[in-house]
Amino acid sequence: MQQPHFQLSHGDPTSSVQPKVLLAGDPQKIDLAFPQSVKAKAMARVEILPGHCSSDWRQGAPAVLSSADYILGTWGMPMLDEQFLEAAPNLRGVFYAAGSVKGFATEASYARGITISSAWAANGIPVAEYTLATILLSLKQFWAHSRQSRERQKTLNISGGYGSTVGIVSLGAIGRYLVDLLKKFDLRVIAYDPYLSKEDAALMGVESVSLETVFEQSDVVSLHTPWLPETEGMIHAGLISRMKQGATLINTSRGAIVNETDLCMVLQSRVDLTAILDVTYPEPPLKDSPLYDCPNIIITPHIAGSMGGEVARMGNWMVDELFRAINGRPLQHAVSLEMLAKMA
């Protein structure tokens, strides 16, 4: 998805009055996204107000909320509903050091003219890196060989990396970054994205194919589809059963886009296949979920996105975005109301 540039006039860059910024989110997450080095960078240009604002702000709203010009936020942001907006009459922009803004952005906030920017593109970097590592291991049938070695079984044939086919479903920011990472390897990359033009595909060096072809021809299929009403359960038995012998399915997008009942059914009969699920629906799976009973389904606890020190990258990006707003420069990561309807 191409990011539009937003031109805003949020302040006079020559003014000696520093904009007032409030930190928002869960306190522990704030410390990860805005460690001291990132706060110091911000404080060179803005005044960081005392305290913080979290999702339960009504029980302990900081008195300074009414004077905040901007919010630097992360996970645990308060909902920007009418009551919050009334408590923050000077608020002009929210710069969110995390991924999706659907948990707090509202039509009321957009109607008020509040700018919302998100570090979802920065959060996509470790997702693509995780996926790349998983793809390379999958091409060696790492997961199946690990199981077979433990069970002292005969090993499978290995396709390996050279000349193998990787299929990508959806080419948003993460999918496109993954394509760039894959260019370093001798692989054929095919992709399904209903919004991908032939011109874009040629520029990216990928083959645009049908969803069925991705599953039929790929040694590894990687899912990067946003969770929308029309994408729920889009990966079903009819597709999974088409997968090549020894192929691997990777999901780092949203659990709901995979019909997990179908997945378990197919993988119970196709023991040659492997699924790597960093996301499930619900998350984590229910205690009696059949996902746990399939040895060829590997579950990781949503670790592909920013973790630990990686979270500070998102904070840094949002401080830079805040500076662009203050200087009246085009924003690089603004999320419009129209974009919000198509994002995960």
VEXMI-691396 format. One record per residue (C-alpha): residue number from 1; chain; x, y, z. Coordinates in nm, 4 decimals. Layout:
<rs>
R num cadena     east    north       up
R NUM      A        X        Y        Z
...
</rs>
This chain:
<rs>
R num cadena     east    north       up
R   1      A   0.0000   0.0000   0.0000
R   2      A   0.1427   0.3351  -0.1016
R   3      A   0.1673   0.5864   0.1795
R   4      A   0.0292   0.9304   0.0899
R   5      A   0.2013   1.2411   0.2154
R   6      A   0.0002   1.4705   0.4391
R   7      A   0.0800   1.8422   0.4471
R   8      A  -0.0151   1.9944   0.7818
R   9      A   0.0369   2.3275   0.9500
R  10      A   0.0646   2.2333   1.3144
R  11      A   0.2843   2.5070   1.4401
R  12      A   0.5252   2.7860   1.3731
R  13      A   0.8768   2.6343   1.3544
R  14      A   1.0211   2.9737   1.4501
R  15      A   0.8170   2.9969   1.7694
R  16      A   1.0039   2.9774   2.1005
R  17      A   0.7044   2.8107   2.2686
R  18      A   0.7543   2.4375   2.2846
R  19      A   0.4536   2.2194   2.1972
R  20      A   0.3205   2.0191   2.4917
R  21      A   0.3289   1.6418   2.4489
R  22      A   0.1649   1.3788   2.6682
R  23      A   0.2782   1.0146   2.6733
R  24      A  -0.0078   0.7641   2.6460
R  25      A  -0.0389   0.3903   2.6839
R  26      A   0.0438   0.1149   2.9286
R  27      A   0.3334   0.2389   3.1488
R  28      A   0.5556  -0.0615   3.0743
R  29      A   0.4937  -0.0277   2.7013
R  30      A   0.5676   0.3455   2.7189
R  31      A   0.9087   0.2669   2.8679
R  32      A   0.9794   0.0262   2.5818
R  33      A   0.8643   0.2583   2.3035
R  34      A   1.0099   0.5741   2.4558
R  35      A   1.3236   0.4826   2.6517
R  36      A   1.5318   0.7625   2.7929
R  37      A   1.7298   0.8108   2.4718
R  38      A   1.4106   0.8598   2.2697
R  39      A   1.2563   1.0879   2.5326
R  40      A   1.5733   1.2993   2.5344
R  41      A   1.5524   1.3335   2.1583
R  42      A   1.1908   1.4505   2.1848
R  43      A   1.2623   1.6900   2.4738
R  44      A   1.5042   1.8835   2.2583
R  45      A   1.2029   2.0108   2.0653
R  46      A   0.8942   1.9632   2.2826
R  47      A   0.7822   1.9741   2.6443
R  48      A   0.6994   1.6288   2.7787
R  49      A   0.4129   1.6740   3.0226
R  50      A   0.4243   1.4941   3.3590
R  51      A   0.2360   1.1684   3.4012
R  52      A   0.0780   0.9562   3.1316
R  53      A  -0.2640   0.8670   2.9966
R  54      A  -0.3798   0.5054   2.9596
R  55      A  -0.6929   0.3212   2.8509
R  56      A  -0.8484   0.3741   3.1965
R  57      A  -0.7885   0.7475   3.1813
R  58      A  -1.1315   0.8275   3.3313
R  59      A  -1.0185   0.6848   3.6660
R  60      A  -0.7001   0.8860   3.6742
R  61      A  -0.6926   1.1451   3.3998
R  62      A  -0.3842   1.3622   3.4300
R  63      A  -0.4654   1.7265   3.4885
R  64      A  -0.2306   1.8162   3.2039
R  65      A  -0.4493   1.6373   2.9472
R  66      A  -0.6336   1.9603   2.8790
R  67      A  -0.3096   2.1327   2.7783
R  68      A  -0.1676   1.8589   2.5539
R  69      A  -0.1051   1.9598   2.1937
R  70      A   0.0108   1.6158   2.0866
R  71      A   0.0218   1.2604   2.2149
R  72      A   0.3092   1.0177   2.1759
R  73      A   0.1349   0.6876   2.2338
R  74      A   0.1791   0.3121   2.2208
R  75      A  -0.0110  -0.0038   2.3230
R  76      A  -0.2771   0.0788   2.5824
R  77      A  -0.3861   0.4054   2.4201
R  78      A  -0.7197   0.5496   2.5362
R  79      A  -1.0082   0.5479   2.2921
R  80      A  -1.0430   0.8856   2.1219
R  81      A  -1.4151   0.9056   2.1938
R  82      A  -1.6213   1.2194   2.2503
R  83      A  -1.5515   1.2243   2.6237
R  84      A  -1.1769   1.2006   2.5736
R  85      A  -1.1798   1.4671   2.3033
R  86      A  -1.3696   1.7021   2.5342
R  87      A  -1.1008   1.6492   2.7994
R  88      A  -0.8277   1.7269   2.5460
R  89      A  -0.9503   2.0387   2.3617
R  90      A  -0.6033   2.1379   2.2360
R  91      A  -0.5117   1.7976   2.0940
R  92      A  -0.3923   1.8226   1.7341
R  93      A  -0.2158   1.4958   1.6660
R  94      A  -0.1507   1.1425   1.7925
R  95      A   0.1729   0.9668   1.7007
R  96      A   0.1327   0.5994   1.7771
R  97      A   0.4454   0.3908   1.8363
R  98      A   0.2778   0.0591   1.7550
R  99      A   0.0825  -0.0975   1.4701
R 100      A  -0.2899  -0.0797   1.3995
R 101      A  -0.4770   0.2295   1.5203
R 102      A  -0.8176   0.0606   1.4992
R 103      A  -0.8222   0.0093   1.8744
R 104      A  -0.8434   0.3821   1.9499
R 105      A  -0.9042   0.5907   1.6356
R 106      A  -1.2623   0.7075   1.5899
R 107      A  -1.4635   0.8965   1.3327
R 108      A  -1.5025   1.1681   1.5954
R 109      A  -1.1253   1.2148   1.6139
R 110      A  -1.1017   1.2525   1.2373
R 111      A  -1.3994   1.4900   1.2372
R 112      A  -1.2125   1.7025   1.4919
R 113      A  -0.9221   1.7248   1.2476
R 114      A  -0.6808   1.5320   1.4679
R 115      A  -0.3867   1.3868   1.2798
R 116      A  -0.3145   1.0196   1.3505
R 117      A   0.0165   0.8651   1.2519
R 118      A   0.1261   0.5101   1.3191
R 119      A   0.4554   0.3211   1.3221
R 120      A   0.2923   0.0199   1.1568
R 121      A   0.5543   0.0297   0.8804
R 122      A   0.8334   0.0190   1.1408
R 123      A   0.6545  -0.2658   1.3156
R 124      A   0.6541  -0.4481   0.9825
R 125      A   1.0332  -0.4630   0.9681
R 126      A   1.0770  -0.7362   1.2338
R 127      A   0.7725  -0.9185   1.0930
R 128      A   0.9417  -0.9405   0.7544
R 129      A   1.2693  -1.0435   0.9179
R 130      A   1.0956  -1.3173   1.1189
R 131      A   0.9208  -1.4355   0.8036
R 132      A   1.2432  -1.4415   0.6036
R 133      A   1.4143  -1.6534   0.8677
R 134      A   1.1161  -1.8888   0.8807
R 135      A   1.1043  -1.9194   0.5008
R 136      A   1.4714  -2.0124   0.4785
R 137      A   1.4352  -2.2752   0.7510
R 138      A   1.1179  -2.4065   0.5884
R 139      A   1.2929  -2.4582   0.2555
R 140      A   1.5224  -2.6986   0.4415
R 141      A   1.2153  -2.8696   0.5939
R 142      A   1.3664  -2.7757   0.9297
R 143      A   1.0468  -2.8339   1.1240
R 144      A   0.9704  -3.1771   0.9785
R 145      A   1.3307  -3.2937   1.0136
R 146      A   1.3393  -3.1797   1.3739
R 147      A   1.0325  -3.3922   1.4490
R 148      A   1.1648  -3.6891   1.2556
R 149      A   1.5066  -3.6763   1.4157
R 150      A   1.3484  -3.6827   1.7606
R 151      A   1.1276  -3.9734   1.6561
R 152      A   1.4213  -4.1490   1.4823
R 153      A   1.2328  -4.1597   1.1541
R 154      A   1.3664  -4.1519   0.8025
R 155      A   1.4151  -3.7946   0.6807
R 156      A   1.2224  -3.6358   0.3956
R 157      A   1.3634  -3.5090   0.0710
R 158      A   1.4724  -3.1461   0.0978
R 159      A   1.3813  -2.8929  -0.1683
R 160      A   1.6396  -2.6433  -0.0442
R 161      A   1.6537  -2.2777  -0.1348
R 162      A   1.8020  -2.2684  -0.4830
R 163      A   1.5305  -2.2328  -0.7444
R 164      A   1.2464  -2.2936  -0.4990
R 165      A   0.9212  -2.0980  -0.5143
R 166      A   0.7989  -1.8657  -0.2400
R 167      A   0.4403  -1.7451  -0.2579
R 168      A   0.3247  -1.4269  -0.0870
R 169      A  -0.0401  -1.3510  -0.0223
R 170      A  -0.0986  -0.9726  -0.0125
R 171      A   0.1654  -0.7133  -0.0877
R 172      A   0.1128  -0.4400   0.1659
R 173      A   0.4067  -0.2779   0.3417
R 174      A   0.5242  -0.6024   0.5062
R 175      A   0.4810  -0.8143   0.1952
R 176      A   0.6762  -0.5639  -0.0138
R 177      A   0.9549  -0.5418   0.2413
R 178      A   0.9735  -0.9212   0.2434
R 179      A   1.0042  -0.9225  -0.1364
R 180      A   1.3053  -0.6904  -0.1059
R 181      A   1.4675  -0.9214   0.1491
R 182      A   1.4084  -1.2263  -0.0714
R 183      A   1.5916  -1.0661  -0.3655
R 184      A   1.9220  -1.1683  -0.2055
R 185      A   1.8371  -1.5349  -0.2604
R 186      A   1.8047  -1.7514  -0.5720
R 187      A   1.4303  -1.7950  -0.5414
R 188      A   1.1249  -1.7575  -0.7595
R 189      A   0.8733  -1.5254  -0.5923
R 190      A   0.5065  -1.5333  -0.6885
R 191      A   0.2305  -1.3290  -0.5301
R 192      A  -0.1429  -1.2889  -0.5059
R 193      A  -0.2873  -0.9448  -0.4394
R 194      A  -0.6102  -0.8274  -0.6036
R 195      A  -0.4779  -0.4695  -0.6021
R 196      A  -0.1408  -0.5538  -0.7612
R 197      A  -0.0999  -0.4169  -1.1129
R 198      A   0.1154  -0.5893  -1.3737
R 199      A   0.3374  -0.2813  -1.3783
R 200      A   0.3940  -0.2947  -1.0014
R 201      A   0.4602  -0.6681  -1.0145
R 202      A   0.7221  -0.6187  -1.2856
R 203      A   0.8911  -0.3397  -1.0900
R 204      A   0.9018  -0.5570  -0.7780
R 205      A   1.0304  -0.8615  -0.9654
R 206      A   0.7414  -1.0895  -0.8685
R 207      A   0.4971  -1.2919  -1.0750
R 208      A   0.1347  -1.1954  -1.0185
R 209      A  -0.0757  -1.5118  -1.0045
R 210      A  -0.4064  -1.6366  -0.8692
R 211      A  -0.4495  -1.7398  -0.5072
R 212      A  -0.4935  -2.0999  -0.6197
R 213      A  -0.1646  -2.0869  -0.8107
R 214      A   0.0199  -1.9558  -0.5061
R 215      A  -0.0867  -2.2622  -0.3085
R 216      A  -0.0281  -2.5077  -0.5932
R 217      A   0.3209  -2.3940  -0.6931
R 218      A   0.4866  -2.2616  -0.3760
R 219      A   0.7292  -2.4490  -0.1540
R 220      A   0.6459  -2.1891   0.1118
R 221      A   0.3331  -1.9715   0.1312
R 222      A   0.3505  -1.6606   0.3499
R 223      A   0.0319  -1.4775   0.4503
R 224      A   0.0264  -1.0977   0.4958
R 225      A  -0.3431  -1.0239   0.4461
R 226      A  -0.5233  -0.7706   0.6683
R 227      A  -0.8168  -0.8902   0.8751
R 228      A  -1.1265  -0.7479   0.7096
R 229      A  -1.4806  -0.8888   0.6892
R 230      A  -1.4113  -1.0088   0.3353
R 231      A  -1.0843  -1.1841   0.4293
R 232      A  -1.2109  -1.3899   0.7243
R 233      A  -1.1547  -1.7589   0.6557
R 234      A  -1.0188  -1.6897   0.3060
R 235      A  -0.7531  -1.9594   0.3534
R 236      A  -0.9550  -2.2798   0.3555
R 237      A  -0.9262  -2.6523   0.2898
R 238      A  -0.9682  -2.6089  -0.0842
R 239      A  -0.6472  -2.4053  -0.0945
R 240      A  -0.4441  -2.5810   0.1757
R 241      A  -0.5049  -2.9231   0.0187
R 242      A  -0.3497  -2.7961  -0.3077
R 243      A  -0.0104  -2.7400  -0.1451
R 244      A   0.2967  -2.9182  -0.2795
R 245      A   0.4525  -3.2170  -0.1083
R 246      A   0.6539  -3.0964   0.1910
R 247      A   0.5338  -2.7346   0.1630
R 248      A   0.5018  -2.4904   0.4522
R 249      A   0.2322  -2.2325   0.5313
R 250      A   0.3373  -1.9292   0.7395
R 251      A   0.0886  -1.6878   0.8962
R 252      A   0.2165  -1.3673   1.0555
R 253      A  -0.0850  -1.1534   0.9614
R 254      A  -0.4072  -1.2274   1.1513
R 255      A  -0.5375  -1.5610   1.2721
R 256      A  -0.8922  -1.5052   1.1475
R 257      A  -0.7950  -1.5130   0.7806
R 258      A  -0.7250  -1.8874   0.8136
R 259      A  -1.0062  -2.1377   0.8638
R 260      A  -0.8259  -2.3212   1.1449
R 261      A  -1.0713  -2.6123   1.1454
R 262      A  -0.9902  -2.6717   0.7791
R 263      A  -0.6188  -2.6305   0.8477
R 264      A  -0.6211  -2.8994   1.1163
R 265      A  -0.8278  -3.1333   0.9018
R 266      A  -0.5907  -3.1091   0.6048
R 267      A  -0.2693  -3.1273   0.8073
R 268      A  -0.3890  -3.4332   0.9968
R 269      A  -0.4131  -3.6175   0.6673
R 270      A  -0.1209  -3.4412   0.4962
R 271      A   0.1596  -3.5050   0.7456
R 272      A   0.4100  -3.3850   0.4847
R 273      A   0.2799  -3.0292   0.5237
R 274      A   0.3792  -2.7843   0.7984
R 275      A   0.2056  -2.4698   0.9234
R 276      A   0.3843  -2.1999   1.1234
R 277      A   0.1289  -1.9843   1.3046
R 278      A   0.2504  -1.6727   1.4833
R 279      A  -0.1128  -1.5598   1.5027
R 280      A  -0.4307  -1.7541   1.5758
R 281      A  -0.8000  -1.6863   1.6320
R 282      A  -0.8622  -1.6502   1.9161
R 283      A  -0.5205  -1.5614   2.0472
R 284      A  -0.3919  -1.7622   2.2229
R 285      A  -0.5906  -2.0646   2.1032
R 286      A  -0.8503  -2.2113   2.3360
R 287      A  -0.7175  -2.4824   2.5685
R 288      A  -0.8993  -2.7544   2.3763
R 289      A  -0.8059  -2.6202   2.0329
R 290      A  -0.7171  -2.8936   1.7809
R 291      A  -0.4208  -2.6778   1.6782
R 292      A  -0.2337  -2.8179   1.9781
R 293      A  -0.2932  -3.1754   1.8651
R 294      A  -0.1309  -3.1433   1.5223
R 295      A   0.2452  -3.2078   1.5461
R 296      A   0.2978  -3.0434   1.2070
R 297      A   0.1483  -2.7136   1.3291
R 298      A   0.4037  -2.4894   1.5021
R 299      A   0.2599  -2.2081   1.7164
R 300      A   0.4591  -1.9061   1.8302
R 301      A   0.3004  -1.6444   2.0609
R 302      A   0.2753  -1.3442   1.8259
R 303      A   0.6468  -1.2672   1.8425
R 304      A   0.7055  -1.1628   1.4809
R 305      A   0.6287  -0.7964   1.5488
R 306      A   0.8406  -0.5568   1.7502
R 307      A   0.9671  -0.7061   2.0751
R 308      A   1.2089  -0.5792   2.3412
R 309      A   1.4534  -0.3269   2.2012
R 310      A   1.2807  -0.3343   1.8623
R 311      A   0.9913  -0.1351   2.0102
R 312      A   1.2159   0.1723   2.0464
R 313      A   1.2449   0.1884   1.6678
R 314      A   0.8726   0.2671   1.6558
R 315      A   0.9119   0.5369   1.9199
R 316      A   1.1963   0.6935   1.7230
R 317      A   0.9908   0.6950   1.4038
R 318      A   0.7004   0.8659   1.5787
R 319      A   0.9211   1.1325   1.7363
R 320      A   1.0521   1.2087   1.3866
R 321      A   0.6937   1.2212   1.2603
R 322      A   0.6017   1.4598   1.5432
R 323      A   0.8884   1.6884   1.4414
R 324      A   0.7596   1.6871   1.0826
R 325      A   0.4149   1.7937   1.2053
R 326      A   0.5595   2.0726   1.4201
R 327      A   0.7590   2.2023   1.1238
R 328      A   0.4621   2.1867   0.8864
R 329      A   0.6344   1.9261   0.6706
R 330      A   0.4552   1.6386   0.4906
R 331      A   0.3955   1.3424   0.7186
R 332      A   0.5208   1.0011   0.6130
R 333      A   0.3056   0.7712   0.8266
R 334      A  -0.0332   0.9425   0.8636
R 335      A  -0.3382   0.7149   0.8614
R 336      A  -0.6452   0.8639   0.6968
R 337      A  -0.9996   0.7496   0.7656
R 338      A  -1.0090   0.5945   0.4182
R 339      A  -0.6874   0.4012   0.4833
R 340      A  -0.8182   0.2823   0.8179
R 341      A  -1.0994   0.0893   0.6485
R 342      A  -0.8477  -0.1241   0.4555
R 343      A  -0.5852  -0.1801   0.7212
R 344      A  -0.5458  -0.4671   0.9660
</rs>
